[in-house]
């Protein structure tokens, strides 16, 4: 993020050759902690990829070009080393991308956004925290820039280096606050939980038409047309190397599924531009025709949880909400959703059983265990 400040900084080190990568990796592996961030091109390509990786030590900022390097294996030991702390802000997405593109595994993280949320900060964006702690005014101009372009202009490089430049100092401030409030053990637990990334959710296994909001208003034939339109759009996006939403929007696909256009004029009425009709019109009309003839699609069946589970979940949510309000934090800090769902499902009747569920969060067991059991007891009585 670009920084408007009078502080003079040495230029970042641009890493785009195997030799420069070796030098940087050797320096990073000697550090007790390293700040990390990534920039990707999700708004500009069909298959998103990491286009820039930023690292900072107390002495130097590095900008690594993964598009120029075929093998980043030298960095794998850094990310997996339990003795080197990797400092991110909002690590989840960065970790998903780094694992997807390079197969990295992670140990010993510090996430400054997670730390700020545990501390009850109302504004936890990096720009807000930098302004509050360091008086740094940031410019979000390049937040949605195309990081896949080359060469990257100087102002984009400057923007990128500030995403990590202050992270180590911010980490020290937040850790001290966590320790003062006796929340450091909780933060450590959540940092460990953050290292386990897979990027898969049940919805990602559903076809595109099922994942599209607004589909429930369509009938079976219209949904079948929507399926064919989604498949056609996917092929177009891959061929053009563009995100699917930049080919045709979900809103327009839903409209076309509902109206089932037969002509170019119908496509125009459905919201497509003249350029879209020129480039994709016949492909989309062919998809509509296939959808009008294909066997009807069916929603993926989902098993409805039983009433007892839903009741337990409801009382746990209410308890969590009030506990979070008393602590001055968001509800998921008290009890993350995956813990809450497992507790509601297994319905522990004693601390021993709850201890098995909260094995990776003993802080929560100690501070909330008896309250959780007492909350569940209310459902039984």
C-alpha positions in Angstrom: 0.0 0.0 0.0 1.5 3.3 -1.0 2.6 5.4 1.9 2.4 9.2 2.2 5.1 9.9 4.7 8.3 11.9 5.0 10.4 8.8 6.0 13.2 8.1 3.6 13.6 4.4 2.9 16.3 2.5 1.0 14.9 1.0 -2.2 13.5 -2.5 -1.9 15.5 -5.4 -3.4 14.0 -6.8 -6.6 14.4 -10.6 -6.7 13.9 -12.0 -10.1 16.9 -14.3 -10.8 18.0 -17.6 -9.2 21.1 -15.9 -7.7 19.0 -13.1 -6.1 16.6 -15.7 -4.8 19.5 -17.7 -3.2 20.9 -14.5 -1.6 17.5 -13.5 -0.2 16.6 -17.0 1.1 20.0 -17.2 2.8 19.3 -13.9 4.5 15.7 -14.7 5.5 16.6 -18.1 7.0 18.9 -16.3 9.5 16.1 -14.1 10.8 14.1 -14.8 14.0 11.0 -13.4 12.2 10.1 -12.2 8.7 7.1 -10.2 7.4 5.4 -11.6 4.4 2.6 -10.6 2.0 1.5 -11.5 -1.6 -0.2 -9.9 -4.5 -2.3 -11.9 -7.0 -4.1 -11.3 -10.3 -7.6 -12.7 -9.4 -9.3 -9.7 -11.1 -7.4 -10.2 -14.4 -6.9 -13.9 -15.2 -8.9 -17.1 -15.5 -6.6 -18.9 -13.2 -5.4 -16.7 -10.4 -1.7 -16.9 -9.5 0.6 -15.2 -7.1 2.4 -12.4 -9.0 4.5 -10.8 -6.2 5.7 -11.9 -2.8 6.9 -9.3 -0.4 9.3 -9.9 2.5 10.7 -7.6 5.1 13.3 -7.9 7.8 14.3 -5.1 10.2 16.9 -4.0 7.7 15.5 -4.6 4.2 12.4 -5.0 2.1 12.4 -7.6 -0.7 10.0 -7.9 -3.7 10.1 -11.3 -5.3 8.9 -11.9 -8.8 7.5 -15.5 -9.0 6.6 -14.9 -12.7 10.3 -14.7 -13.5 11.3 -17.7 -11.4 10.4 -21.3 -12.2 11.3 -22.8 -8.8 10.7 -21.2 -5.4 11.7 -24.4 -3.5 14.4 -22.5 -1.6 11.6 -20.7 0.3 9.9 -23.9 1.5 12.2 -24.3 4.6 11.5 -20.8 5.6 7.8 -21.2 5.7 7.9 -24.6 7.4 10.6 -23.7 10.0 9.0 -23.6 13.5 11.9 -21.4 14.7 11.2 -18.6 12.3 8.1 -16.5 12.8 6.3 -15.5 9.7 4.3 -12.3 10.2 1.3 -11.7 7.9 -1.7 -9.4 8.0 -4.9 -11.4 7.2 -2.9 -14.5 6.5 -5.6 -16.9 5.4 -5.8 -15.8 1.7 -2.0 -15.5 1.4 -1.5 -19.0 2.8 -4.1 -20.5 0.5 -2.4 -18.9 -2.6 1.1 -19.8 -1.5 0.1 -23.4 -0.9 -1.9 -23.6 -4.1 0.9 -22.2 -6.3 4.0 -23.5 -4.6 3.0 -26.3 -2.2 4.4 -24.5 0.8 3.6 -25.8 4.3 3.5 -23.4 7.2 4.6 -23.2 10.9 5.0 -20.4 13.4 2.8 -17.6 12.2 1.8 -14.3 13.6 -1.2 -12.7 12.0 -1.5 -9.0 12.9 -5.2 -8.9 11.9 -6.0 -11.9 14.1 -4.1 -10.3 17.0 -6.0 -7.0 16.5 -9.4 -8.8 16.5 -8.5 -10.7 19.7 -7.7 -7.4 21.3 -11.1 -6.0 20.3 -9.9 -3.4 17.8 -12.9 -2.1 15.8 -10.9 -1.3 12.7 -8.5 -4.1 11.9 -7.5 -3.3 8.3 -3.8 -2.8 7.8 -4.2 0.8 6.7 -6.2 1.7 9.8 -3.6 0.1 12.1 -0.7 1.7 10.4 -2.4 5.1 10.7 -3.1 4.5 14.4 0.2 3.1 15.4 2.7 4.9 13.1 0.9 7.9 11.6 1.2 6.4 8.2 -1.4 7.5 5.6 -2.0 4.9 3.0 -3.3 5.1 -0.5 -5.5 2.2 -1.7 -5.1 3.2 -5.3 -3.4 -0.1 -6.3 -5.5 -2.4 -4.2 -7.2 -3.9 -7.3 -4.3 -3.4 -9.7 -3.1 -6.0 -12.2 -0.1 -7.4 -10.5 0.5 -9.7 -13.4 1.7 -6.9 -15.6 5.4 -6.5 -16.4 7.3 -4.3 -15.8 5.6 -3.2 -12.6 5.8 0.6 -12.4 7.7 2.2 -9.5 4.6 3.5 -7.7 3.1 -0.1 -7.6 6.4 -1.4 -6.3 6.4 1.2 -3.6 2.8 0.4 -2.7 3.7 -3.3 -2.4 6.7 -2.8 -0.1 4.7 -1.0 2.5 2.4 -4.0 3.0 5.3 -5.6 4.9 7.6 -2.8 5.8 5.8 -1.9 9.1 4.5 -5.4 9.9 7.4 -6.4 12.3 7.0 -3.3 14.3 3.2 -3.7 14.4 3.7 -7.3 15.5 5.8 -6.1 18.5 3.1 -3.6 19.6 0.3 -6.0 19.3 2.1 -8.8 21.1 2.9 -6.5 24.0 -0.8 -5.6 24.2 -1.8 -9.3 24.0 0.5 -10.1 26.9 -0.7 -7.2 29.0 -4.3 -8.5 28.6 -3.3 -12.1 29.2 -4.5 -13.0 25.7 -1.2 -14.1 24.2 -1.9 -17.8 24.8 -5.2 -17.5 22.9 -3.5 -15.7 20.0 -0.8 -18.4 19.8 -3.5 -21.1 19.6 -5.3 -19.2 16.7 -2.0 -18.7 14.9 -1.4 -22.4 15.0 -4.9 -23.1 13.7 -4.2 -20.7 10.8 -1.4 -22.8 9.6 -3.8 -25.6 8.6 -5.1 -24.5 5.2 -6.7 -26.5 2.4 -9.0 -24.0 0.7 -11.8 -26.4 0.2 -15.4 -25.9 1.3 -18.5 -28.1 0.6 -19.8 -25.4 -1.8 -16.7 -25.6 -4.1 -17.8 -29.2 -5.0 -21.2 -28.0 -6.3 -21.6 -27.1 -9.9 -21.5 -23.4 -10.7 -25.2 -23.0 -11.2 -25.8 -24.2 -7.6 -23.4 -21.7 -6.2 -25.1 -18.8 -7.9 -27.3 -16.6 -5.7 -30.8 -16.2 -7.1 -31.1 -19.6 -8.6 -33.8 -20.7 -6.2 -36.4 -18.5 -8.1 -35.9 -20.5 -11.3 -37.7 -23.7 -12.3 -36.1 -26.9 -13.4 -35.8 -26.0 -17.1 -34.5 -22.6 -16.4 -31.9 -24.1 -14.0 -30.8 -26.5 -16.7 -30.4 -23.6 -19.1 -28.4 -21.8 -16.4 -26.1 -24.8 -16.1 -25.4 -24.8 -19.8 -24.7 -21.1 -19.7 -22.3 -21.5 -16.8 -20.4 -24.2 -18.6 -20.2 -22.1 -21.8 -19.0 -19.1 -19.8 -16.3 -21.2 -18.1 -14.9 -22.3 -21.5 -15.0 -18.7 -22.8 -13.2 -17.4 -19.7 -10.5 -20.1 -19.9 -10.0 -19.4 -23.6 -9.8 -15.6 -23.1 -7.8 -16.0 -19.8 -10.2 -13.7 -18.0 -12.2 -14.1 -14.7 -15.7 -15.5 -15.4 -17.4 -12.4 -14.1 -15.6 -10.3 -16.6 -17.0 -12.4 -19.5 -20.7 -12.3 -18.5 -22.0 -11.4 -15.0 -24.0 -13.8 -12.8 -26.9 -11.3 -12.9 -27.1 -11.5 -16.7 -26.8 -15.3 -16.8 -29.8 -15.5 -14.4 -31.8 -13.2 -16.6 -30.9 -15.2 -19.7 -31.9 -18.4 -17.9 -35.2 -17.0 -17.0 -36.0 -15.5 -20.5 -34.3 -18.2 -22.6 -33.3 -15.9 -25.5 -33.5 -17.1 -29.1 -32.0 -14.2 -31.0 -29.3 -11.5 -30.7 -32.0 -9.0 -30.0 -33.2 -11.1 -27.0 -29.6 -11.1 -25.7 -29.5 -7.3 -25.9 -32.8 -7.2 -24.0 -31.2 -9.5 -21.4 -28.5 -7.0 -20.7 -25.6 -7.9 -22.9 -23.6 -5.2 -24.6 -23.2 -5.1 -28.4 -19.6 -6.2 -28.0 -20.5 -9.1 -25.8 -23.1 -10.2 -28.3 -20.6 -9.9 -31.2 -18.0 -12.0 -29.3 -20.1 -14.4 -27.3 -23.6 -14.2 -28.6 -23.8 -17.3 -30.7 -22.0 -19.4 -28.0 -24.6 -18.3 -25.4 -27.6 -18.9 -27.7 -26.2 -22.4 -28.4 -26.0 -23.0 -24.6 -29.6 -21.9 -24.2 -30.7 -24.3 -26.9 -28.8 -27.1 -25.2 -30.3 -26.3 -21.9 -33.8 -26.4 -23.4 -33.3 -30.0 -24.5 -31.0 -31.4 -21.8 -32.2 -33.6 -18.9 -33.2 -31.4 -16.0 -30.5 -30.7 -13.4 -31.2 -31.4 -9.8 -30.0 -29.7 -6.7 -27.4 -31.5 -4.7 -29.2 -33.1 -1.8 -28.3 -31.8 1.6 -29.2 -33.5 4.9 -31.0 -31.3 7.3 -29.5 -31.3 10.8 -31.9 -32.7 13.4 -33.8 -30.4 15.7 -31.8 -31.2 18.8 -28.5 -30.2 17.0 -30.2 -26.9 15.8 -31.4 -26.2 19.3 -27.9 -26.7 20.8 -26.4 -24.5 18.1 -28.9 -21.8 18.8 -28.2 -21.7 22.5 -24.4 -21.8 21.9 -24.8 -18.8 19.5 -26.7 -16.8 22.1 -24.1 -17.6 24.8 -21.3 -16.8 22.4 -22.9 -13.5 21.4 -23.3 -12.3 25.0 -19.8 -13.5 26.0 -18.3 -11.6 23.1 -20.1 -8.4 24.0 -18.8 -8.6 27.5 -15.3 -9.1 26.2 -15.6 -6.4 23.5 -14.7 -8.8 20.6 -16.5 -10.4 17.7 -18.4 -13.6 18.4 -16.0 -15.9 16.5 -13.1 -14.9 18.8 -14.9 -16.5 21.7 -15.7 -19.7 19.8 -14.8 -20.1 16.1 -17.6 -21.7 14.0 -15.9 -25.0 13.5 -15.5 -25.5 17.2 -19.1 -24.4 17.9 -20.6 -26.7 15.2 -18.6 -29.7 16.5 -19.7 -29.0 20.1 -23.3 -28.8 19.0 -23.0 -32.0 17.0 -21.2 -34.1 19.8 -23.1 -32.5 22.7 -20.5 -33.0 25.4 -21.9 -33.7 28.8 -18.7 -33.1 30.8 -15.4 -31.3 30.6 -13.4 -34.4 29.6 -15.4 -34.8 26.4 -15.2 -31.1 25.7 -11.5 -31.2 26.2 -11.3 -33.6 23.3 -13.1 -31.2 21.0 -11.1 -28.2 22.2 -7.8 -30.0 22.2 -6.3 -27.3 20.0 -7.6 -24.5 22.1 -6.9 -25.2 25.8 -7.3 -21.4 26.5 -10.9 -21.6 25.4 -11.5 -24.8 27.4 -10.1 -23.1 30.6 -12.0 -19.9 30.2 -15.3 -21.1 28.7 -15.5 -24.8 29.3 -17.8 -24.8 32.3 -20.0 -22.1 30.7 -20.3 -24.2 27.6 -21.4 -27.3 29.5 -23.8 -25.2 31.6 -25.3 -23.7 28.4 -25.8 -27.2 26.9 -27.4 -28.4 30.2 -30.2 -25.8 29.7 -31.2 -27.6 26.5 -31.3 -31.0 28.2 -33.5 -29.8 31.1 
